[in-house]
Amino acid sequence: MGKIIAIGCFLILAFTGVAQEIEESIPWDKEYKLSWSDFRGKIPPAAVPAATTASGISYSYTANLLHHEVNLDFEVNAYFYPNESWYKPQVCTENTLAHEQLHFDISELFARKMRDRLRRTSFSDNVKQEVREIYQEILQELQDFQDQYDWETNFSRNLEKQQEWNQKIAEAMKVQS
């Protein structure tokens, strides 16, 4: 008889850099576009950005271990967290909202990368640690990518770079569907 390992993990990467208790969340959906009413968090007193999108990746899985072969059944999703996301109405535009939407889309892109990585990996008896390592690597890549996006677009103010990123992410989403 095989041994069944059931493990679940629900963590987020909030762009404040802190894993937060999960409250309300909006799962990523290609048909759903964020609106300013989705940004319900309190603006921090010393906040410099015009807006902040709290989004991230969650995963859960079960693993069947039989004769040292692991069969992994998993789910990986991207979420937006309204109560951790905020904006300054006096300085935000539709361009700012599109920039924030792309942050959420980037989270979905990295959820797809994690799904692909889990599909391609042969796991050992140490599946729990191996999945956790993949997750941590993906989160770091996601954070670095989000930072690069903000830096290159100057937080949506460089319209030419913003358009380049819009196209870049749209193309990547087609490839990683």
Buried (B, 14 or more C-beta within 10 A) or exposed (E): EEEEBEBEEBBBBBBEEEEBEBEEBBEBEEEEEBEBEBBBBEBEEEEEBBBBBBBBBBBBBBBBBEEEEBEBEBEBBBBBBBBBBBBBEEEBEEEBBBBBBBBBBBBBBBBBBBBEBBEEBEBEBEBBEBBBEBBEEBBEEBBEBBEEBBEBBEBBEBEEBBEEBBEBBEEBBEEBE
